[in-house]
Amino acid sequence: MQRRTTKAAFIRERGGVDRIQIGPVPVPDLGPTDVLVRMEASAVDHVDLFVRSGAYDTPTPFPFVLGRDLVGIVDAVGFGVPGLAPGTRVWTSSLGHGGRQGALSELVVVGIDRLYRLPDGVSALDAAPLLHTASTAHLGLSRHARLQPGEVLFVAGGGGGVGSAVIQLAAHRGATVIASASARDADWCLSLGARVVIDYAADDVDEQIARAAPDGIDVWWDNSGRHDFSALLPRMRQGGRVILMAGMTARPVLPIGAVYTRDISLLGFAISNASVTDLADSARVVNSLLAAGRLRARVGATFHLDETAAAHRAMESGDVTGRIVIVP
């Protein structure tokens, strides 16, 4: 009997964008706790580029399907999956890593422990740009930064996908949010809940941060990858937390004395390492905010599955303002 195949965006070796192929791949066997999902929409994340290139070393069984995020419709379920009927709309944000095949395929097999129902009334195109970024923001703010109501959070790179989600979730938690962003992104960041937005190209960024947070900053979340600790650490309150989740090749100078004498924590964070329990907790929060219409994302470009290489090039170029979505 001939094995079933599905069209996918995949690689046979890690490397540049030219390694991406579009074509048929075998549909994985459906295990007892697996769900077969028909993809409606996905998104391109920076981690997808790192996995494809090999910069992020993780098992990639070839042919390896790319993609982290998935919104889709249940096509079939394993015999150990009760209460999830075909036709149910679902999502996941943790494919394409750790040996798991990715999301950029017309048919995708997902373990039930990584799959969540999409709230009624939420479209695939509204949800897909938010899944990875909002899940990242929630886990970073709650589990790692332990952000409390009334605290002050500074997010560098507030106009990006994760930065935008951090602003929204931090404001939702009752924090005062200060963001740096490009001048063109200032209104966007303010609309998401930032109290103050600073143009990162200004000559007096440090002075503006000092004025916006005269009593200091509790949590510093750097999406920019610059990690200017010499400017950052003097602005932190005692017991402050710094979230590090960007700048893979950055080699900043670290003034050690300013860290240990003020009980400052430097916290490396990659959502790829999150447990299924952490991801499920994040999914509950994300679903609640999606259902309430309290999460927004900008979509800068939409590509079809056949155009996955172009989507990766667009992400690498940095020329797209907003999230990059892929549809079948």
N, C-alpha and C positions, 0 to 999 in steps of 0.2 A: 504493500500500500504506500502510495506516494505521500510524503510528509507535507503538511500544510505550510505555506509560506505567506509572508506579508511584506509589503514595501516599507523600507526603512532607510534612515540616514545612518551610515555605519563607517567604521574604519577597520582596516586589516593590519595596520601598524600605526604607532603613535608618531605624530609629527605635525606638519603645517596643514593649512586649510586644504591644500591639494590632496591630502589623504582621504578626504571625505568622499564617500561613494553613496549613490542612491540605487537601490535595487532590492531584489527579493532576499529575505533571510528566513530561516526556519522559525516558525512559531514555537516557542518553548513548550515542553510538555506541561500540562496543567496539573500541579500537585493538589493534594487534598485541601490545603488551606490557601490556594491561589485563586486569583480572579483574572479572567481575560477581559481586557478593557479596550474598547474602540476609541482611539484618540480623537478628541475634538480640538484641543489647543494645547500648546506648550509655550515655553519661553526660553530664551537663551540667557544663561548666567555666566559670569566670568569663570566660575569653576569649570564649566563645560570646556572652555578653551584650555584651561590648565590640564584637565584630564586628557583631552585630545592630543595635546602637544607632549605630554609626559612630564610637564613641570610639577604636577601633583601626582606622585607615584601611588597608584592604586591598582588592584587587579583589573585587567581589561581582557576578558576572554574573547578572542577574535573568532568570527567577525563581531565587533563590539558596537552596539547601538548607542548613539550619543543621546544626551539630554537628561535633565534632572526633573523637570516639572511636567505634570500631566493632568489635564481635565478630560474626562471621557465618560463613556456610557458602558455599563456592564454588558458584556456579550455572553459570558458563561462563567460558572463558578465551580470550584472543586467540591467534592462531596462533603468536605468538612467545613463548608462555609454556609451556615444557616442564616436565613433572613435577609439575604441580599439578592434580589431578583434581577434577572436580565432587564435592561432598560433603566436601571437606577443610575443616576449621575453621581460620579465620584471624582476624587482627586488624590494626588500624592505629590510629594516634593523631595523624595530621597532615592530616586533611581540613578542609574549611570555612575555608580560608585561602589567600591568594595566588592566587585565581582557581579553586581546586579546590572543586568542589561538596562539600557536607557529608554527614554520616553518617546524618541522621535521615530515612531513606527505606527503604521495604521492600526496594528493590533499589538497590545502590550500585556505581558503577564506580570501581575503585581501581587505580592504576598498580602494577605488580609491584614497583617499587623502594621502595614505601611499605607493602608488605604482608608479614606474617610469620605463620608457622604457629603456632597455639595449641598448647601442650604437651598431650599426652594426659592425660586425667583432670582437666583444669581446666575448670570450667563457665563459660559466658558471663557469668553473673551474678556469679561470683567475680572474673573478669578485668576486666570493663568498668569498675568503679570505680577500678581501679588503673593503667590504661594511661597516661593523660596524667600523672597525679601521679608515678608511679614513673619514667617516662621523664624527666620534668622533674628529679626528684631526682637521678637518675644523672648526667645531663649537667651539672647545676649543680655537683655534688660532684666529679666527675672532671675535666671539661674546664675549668671556670671556677675553682672553688675549689681544685682540686688537693689535695683532702683526703688526708692521710697517716695510716696507723695510728698510734695513740698521741696524735694531736692532739686538741684540745678544740674542740668545735663547740657554739655556742649557736644555737638555733632559736627565733625569736619567732613565736608562733602555731603551736605544735606540735600542737594538736588538730585542725587543718584537714586537708584532703585532701593538699595538698603537704607540709605540715608533718609529718603522720604518715608519709608516704613518706620524707622526709628523715631522720627519726629512725631508721627501719628500715634504710635503706641506709647511713647513717653508722655505726650500730652494727655492721652487717655488715662494714664496712671496718675495724673496729677502733678507731674514734674513741670518745672519751668525750663523751657527748651530754648537754647541759643544755637544757631547754626551758622556755619560758613558755607558759601555757595557762590557760583558765578552771579554777576549782576542780573543776567537774564532769568535766573531761577529764584530770585528773591521773592517775588509775589507768590510763586508756587509754594515755597517753604512756609511763608506766612499763612497761606490758606490752609495748610496742613496742621497748623497749631504752634509754629515757632513764635516765640515772643519777640526775638530779635534775630535779624539775618545780616551777616557781615560779608561784604564782598571779599573773597579770599585774595583778590588781586590788589587790594588796597595796600598802601604803604604803612598803615597804622593798625593792622589787624590785631596785634597784641594789645595795643592801647584800647581798642574798641571792645575787646573781650573783657579787659579789666573794668571798663565802665559798665558793661552789661552785667557783670557778675562781681560786684565790688567785695562781696563776702567769700568769694571763691566758688569753685566748681566741684561738685561731688562725683560726677561721672563724665569722663571724656571718651567719646567714641570716635575713632579716627577711621573714616572710609577713604581718606585721600591717599594713604600710603606714605605721607611725608614724615610723620612722626617726629616733629620738632620738639624733643623733650626739653631742650633748654628754655623754650618759650612756654611750654605746656606746664611743667611741674610747678613753677612758682605760682600758677593760678589755681592749683588744686587745694582743696581743704584737707585737713588732716583726716586720714582714713579714706581718701579718694580712691576711685577705681578707674583704671584706664583699659579700655577694650581695644585689643589689637586683632584686626581681622582683615587687613589689607596691607599691601606693600611687601609681597613675597621676597623681593630682592633688596629691600631697603636695609641699610646698615647705619642707622642713626647713632649719634653719640648719646650715651646715657649717663647723666649725672647721678651716680649711685647715692651720694650723700643725701640728695633731696628726696630719694625714694624711701630709704629705711628710717630716716629721722622723723618722717611724717606719716609713717604707716601706709604708704601708698602701694596699691596692688596693681601690677601689670598683668593683664589676663589675656592670654592667647585664646582665640575662640574660632573654631571652624564647625559649622553646622553639620558637616559631613561626619563628624565624630559623635553626633547626638545619638542616644539610645532610642529604641522604639517607644519607650515610656516617655522620654522627653518630647519626641515628635508628636505623640498622641496628645500630650498636654498642650503643646503649641497649637495643634490642629483645633482643639476645643476653643481656644481664644480666637484664632483666626476665623473660624466658622461663626462665632458669636458676632464678631465685628463685621464680617461680610454680610450676615443676615440683617444686621442693623444699618447697613449702608454707611459704615463708618471707616471704611478703608478705600483709598483711591490710589490709582497709579496712572502715570502717563504712558501711552503707547506711542513710541516714536516711529516704528516700522513694523509691518507685518509681511511675512514671507510664507510661501508654501513649502511643504516638505521637500519638494524637488529642489528648492532654493536654499537648502541648509548651509551650503558653503558660502553663499552670498550673505546669509545672516551672520555667520561667524566672522566674515570679513568686516561687516558693518560694526559688530561688537569690538573687534580689534582696532578699528580705525578711530573709535571714540567720537565719530561725527554725528551719531544719532542721539538726539535728546529724548530720553524716555526709554521704556522697556521695548525689547524686541520679541515679538510673538511669532510663533510658527503654527500654521494650521495645515490640515491634510491637503 
